[in-house]
Amino acid sequence: MRFSNRARRALLACVVMIALAPQGARADDSIESEAGLGAAAAVCSLFYGPVKVVYALSGLIFGGMAWGLSGGDSDVLRAVVTPAVRGDYVITPALLRGERPLEFFGKDPEYRSEAPAEAEPVY
């Protein structure tokens, strides 16, 4: 798959925004900065979301093949599918702020080290 120069620059800009995002809470949480973070999160999600969906679909396909080749062992299926299907599908302002890490490879809920983050309100 070839990306155009414009898509590469946009993806690079998303990576730079995530890398340079301030860590921790800020004192000047104004409407403008929140709107900027929301817009940056939306643009980053345009590129990140499809990549995660392709990874999840690939995990489902390979998990099904592994399940069949293992003679129907559900543990094998779960080991392949869980990291692929679980995780974050969109970039949120909380991720850009550094309030929580991006989870591309999902974890089994039994093995999570921390309590699930509160759901962000949808506006």
N, C-alpha and C positions, 0 to 999 in steps of 0.2 A: 504494500500500500504506500503510495507516494503522497506526501503532503505538499501543498503549495507553500511558497515563501511566506505568504500572509498567515497561513495556519501555523507554520513553525514559529513565526514571531509572536503570535498570540499565545501559543503554548509556552514559549520561553518567558513571556511576560507573566503568565500565571505562576510559573515556577518561581520566578524572581519575587513576585508579590508574596507567595507563601513563605519563601525563605527569609524575606526581610520584614515580615509582619512582626510588630512588637509583641514580645512575650509578656503575658500577664495583663491585668486590668489597667486601663488608662483613666486618668482623671477627667479628660476633656471629651466625654462621650456625647458629642453634639449630634444633632440630627444630620448634619452634613457628613460627618465622619461615618455614622451608621449607614447612611445612604451610599456612601462610597464603598464601604465594606460589602454591602448587599449587592451592589453592581459588580464589584470584583468577584464576589462569590458566584454570581450568576454566570459571568463570562467564563470563569474557571470550570464551572460545572458543565458548560457546553462541550468542553473538550474531555474532561475527566469522566463524566457520566457514560458516554458511549464506550470508552475503554473498559470501564468496570462492567458494563453489560456484556460486552464481548467476552471478557474474562469469565464472567458467571456462566454464560451459555457454554463456553468451552469446558468449564468445570463440570457442568451437567452432562455433557456428551461423554467426556472422558470418565466421569464417575459411573455412568451407565455401562460403558465398556469394561471398566474395572470390576464392576459388580457382576457382570456376565462372565468374565474370565475367571473370577474367583469362586464361581459356583453359587452365586447368590448371597455372598457374605455382606450383610448390611453394614458392618463396621468398616469395610473397605470403601463402600459407597460413601458413608458419612465422612471418612477421612479425606476424601477427594472433594466432595461437594461443599462441605461446611466452609472451608476457607474461601472457596470461590463465590458462593452465593451470599454469605453474610458479609457485613462490612458497610462502609459508607458508599452511597451511590451519588451523592451530591456534595459539593463544597458549601459549607455554611460560614457565616461571619464568625462564629465561635471557633472554627478551625483556623481561619485567617488570623484571629486574635491570639491564637496559641493557647486557648483555654482547654483544649483537648486535642489529642493526636489524631491524625487521619488514619483510618483503619481500612486499608485496601484489602488485606488478607483477613477475612473475618475469623473470629474466635468462637468456639463453642461456648454457649452461655454458662455452662458448668465451670469453665476454666477462666472466666473473666476475673481479673484481679481487683477490679473496682466496681462499685455499684453503677448501674446504667445512668447516663446523664439525663437530666430532665429534658423532656421534649421542648423544643423551641416553639413559640407560638407562630402560627402561620398567619400572615397578613394578607 
